[in-house]
């Protein structure tokens, strides 16, 4: 997760995305979702509130997602034109995937970041849609989001995290390496090549 434009593609390709994550500008209303109890002192000291999202939060998810797609189309397989603002069913569908975990980060009541953990079978959680707003980069928000997903994965019994990052995004790859991810291989060709990375979830 780089602290700059076009930052971290994070997450293996899903039904809608191949490149799944970028840091962009954006915002939104406070989500009514549940607090994330294990975010703890680290989030509070950074002035960040992490909240889990449910299906009722689809307007917020829509706003965050469309902001990311508009700002960094190069970082996503999905395109803004493919995700109309009125398609409520599609926006809700992502938030009701069985066993998935969706987070939003707030600073001063404004949504400034998001990520998702999606179960992939065999005890694996795939990290998707890492997003941090321009105005709050450099405050460790990305690390807080990743840490919250990892703790959720631990509590649900997952054995490992998995993500994909574009080969050209060396800064993001280095960040994941610092956080304990290891390279497993590569998929694709040319500029669409993704580096597969995994991390064991410690008990």
N, C-alpha and C positions, 0 to 999 in steps of 0.2 A: 504494500500500500504506500505509494509514494505521496509525499506532501507537495504535490504540484499538479498542474493540469495534465489530463490524460493519465492519471495515476491508476491505481491498481486494478487491472483485470483480475478478479478473484473469483474462482468458482469454476467447476467443470461445466461443460456445455449442458444446458438443460433443454426443455422442450421449446423455449423461446429464445434462448441466448447461447451464443458460443463464447464471445468475449463478455464476461459477466462482472463488470465492476469498473467504476471510475470515480474520481473525486471531482465534483462539479459544484457550481453555485446553486442555491435553491433554498427552500424553506417550507413552512407549513404550520398548520394549527396543532395545538397539543392533542396527542392521541389519547383516547380513553382506555387504552390497554393497561395491562397489569404492570406494576413495577417489577424490576428484575432484582430480586433480593441479594443475589451474590455479586452484583456490580460493586457494592461496598464502598470503602473509603477512597479507592482510586478514582472512581467516577465522581464522588462528591468533591474531592480535592481539586478536580479539574473543572468543577462547575457544570458537570454533565449529568443528565438524567437519562437512563436507559429504560425503555418500556417495550414489553412484548406486544405484538400486534395480532388482532383477530379479524374475522371477516367484517365486522362493523367498521373497521378502520380503513376500508378500501379507498375512501376519498383521499386520505393522507398518503397511502401507498401509491395511488395514482399520481399525486402531485410530485412526490419524490422521484418516482420512476420516470415520469415524463421530463422532469428537469434534467435528469442524468442523460436520457436519450437525446435531448435537444442540445445539450452542451458538448457531449463527447460521443458522437455517432461512430467514430472510429473504434471505440472501445467495446461496442456491442454488436452482436449479430442482429438483434432486433432493431427496428427502425421506428422513429417516432410516428411516422405515418401509419404504421401497422397497429398502433395502439391508440385508438380514438378515445377522447376524454369521456364519452358517454357510454362506453361499453362496460357497464357495471358488472355483468356476468364474468367477463374475462378478468377484471381486476379482483373480484372476490375469489375467483378460482385459485389464484396463487396463494392466497391467505388461508385456504382451507385444505391444502394438500395434507393428506394424512401423515401425522408424525413430524411435520415441519415446524420450524421455529423462526419467527420473523421479528426483528428488532428495529426500533427507531431510537435515535439519540436526539436529545433536546438540550439546548442551551438557552436559558432565559425564556423558556416556554415555546421556543421555535424549533421545529424539526430540522436538523442539520446533518443527519447521517442515517444510514440503514445497512443492514446485511441480513442474510438468511442462512439457516442450516437446513439442508434437505436430506432425509434418510435415503441411502442408496443401496441398502441391503448389506449382508455380511458384516454388520457392525460398523459400517462406514457412514459418515456424515459429509456431504458435499457442501462446501462453502460457496455461496452465490451472492452477487449483487452488492459488493462492498462499495459504499458511497460515502464520501465526506464532503461537506460544503466548503467552498473556497474560503469563506470568512473565518472558519475555525480550524483550518489546517495548522499543524505544528503544535497542537495541544494534546496529542496522543489519543485522539478520538478513535482512530482506526484500530489501535491496539486494544482499547476498551471494548470495542465491538467484537473483535476477534476473541478476546479473552472471555467475553460473556457467552459466545457460541461454544467455545471449548468447554467451559464449565457446564453448560447445558448438556453437551454431548456426554460429558463424564457422568452426570447425574442420570442420564437415560441409558447408560450402559454401553455406549458406543466405544469401539476400540481404536478408531482413527478418524482423522479429518483428511479431506482430499480437496484439491483445488487445481485450477489450470491458469497459467499466466502466460501472456504472449512473450515470445523469445526476445522481442525488442524492448521489453519493459524490464531492463536490468535492475533498476532501482527497486521496483516492487519485488522482484525475485530475491534480491538481497535482504529486503525486510522480512520476507517469509522465512528465509534461511536463518536469520537472527532469532526468529520466534520458534525455531525448532523444526521447521519443515525440511524435508529432504527431497531431492529430485528423483523421480522414478522413471521418467522417459519423456517422449515427445509424441504429439499427434499433429497431423496436418502437414501442409507444405507452405513455403514462402512466408508472406507476412501473416498468414493465418495460423502458423505453427504455434502450438501451445506446449509449454513445459508442464508436465504433470508433477505435482508435488503432494506429499502426504506428511502427516504428523501423527505419531502414536499418542493416544489419549492416556495419560498417566492416571493410575488409580490412587 
